Amino acid sequence: MRNKTVALLLLVLFSVTGVMAQQSSKILPYPIHQKKMDNGLNVVTVPYNSPGIAAFYIVVRAGSREEVEKGKTGFAHFFEHMMFRGTDKYSKEAYGDIMKEMGAAANANTSIDRTVYHMTGNAEMLDKMFEIEADRFQNLKYSVHDFKTEAGAVKGEYTKNSASPYQQLYEKLVSTAFTKHTYSHTTMGFFEDVVDMPNQYDYSLTFFDRFYRPEYTTIVVVGDVTPEKVNSLAQQYFGDWKRGTYKPTIATEPKQTQTRYAHVQQQGFPPYLSLAFKGPAFSDKDKDLPALSILSNILFSQNSDLFRKLVVQEQKARFIGGGPQFSRDPNLVSFSASVVSPNDMQYVKDEMMRVLNEAKTKQIDAQKIADTKSRIKYSFAMSMDSPDAIANSLAQYIWLTGNPESINNLYAVFDTVTAKDLMDVAKKYFTPTTLTVGSIAPAEKSPVK
């Protein structure tokens, strides 16, 4: 009997040790618990040692990418505002009072691929978090007057943002780089659509009905919680949420065949240069994005030879930087520079292109690659120090793939990237035919070729 007991204890010990070893090999050292409900809602729980604190995120995989109808852009961002307008059960004021009671503040943000709603508060009030979020996600209600008021606020936000030459250039650059795909408009939408938004009350109801559905949504709870408690509350409050039927058709971007240009004329403003190449869609299996991230860090970070030359020694640029954008569909790999004098913009552009072209044939030192990988991974690991930070990072990978484990999958791929991979992606993506050059300068036309 004693031998059987010892054998059983050893078996349990080896099993636990194996699980711990497997988890320690992941960039996120905490188990990710997932449950897919019958209606398509995904529920993600990460227990984390934060006594009395829990972060509650809801990721809706609908951003400006899903705005496929002509004249109907900006609605994903609009609902970031509208979702705080209240319901019959909880008015806007009542919602705010509950936030104060929990010692929390609710907020939201929108991007090209998603809208995220989040709060961090008292873990003992997790039940109330679920209740109020389930209510507004399933029972949002607003009048025509409320709609027009919020549409006016969105127009004001657009006007404020568009006063920035940087924002003007970004809008011109994406609308130049993309001719068919919905990445051609920013999260705010096209200006003419924002102006017309107060007339689109009926369409707003359609947009909400399409995308605020369980199959588009993931709930993420991180902190002083258990998967059992989270899953039980999700079933209680979101179990009757009805699945939708709508799936947007996203246009495929045609292959770019020549360099394009986007320019903003601006007097008395620091000259600015952007080199935006067509890049890959996000994948947690392929090497292209990790290789581009590593290569961008080596070529354009503050530790790079080019930074030292242009910023420190020659003082022709105030900064340089850039890298690939992580997005659901193929997007841009962008490098930018704030240039001291407009007369030096062509020179700075030529120097940036020089290092990008050299990367196609010049093998980078293995130790430098290893050090860069280490810095990237260490920086990420050290930032995972709170429920909110963990939930926010998981949210990014959820909107990219729908699977929070992509965070671990991607960083595992980082370890496999070689010097040859860096040369391969440089050859593949840094080509003049896929380049869009953006510039801000006093001249009427772009000073760079």
Beta strands, then each sheet from edge to edge (+ up, - down):
strand 1: 33-36
strand 2: 42-47
strand 3: 53-60
strand 4: 107-110
strand 5: 115-122
strand 6: 217-223
strand 7: 260-265
strand 8: 272-278
strand 9: 317-324
strand 10: 332-339
strand 11: 435-441
sheet 1: 1+ 2- 6- 3+ 5- 4+
sheet 2: 7+ 11+ 8- 10+ 9-
end
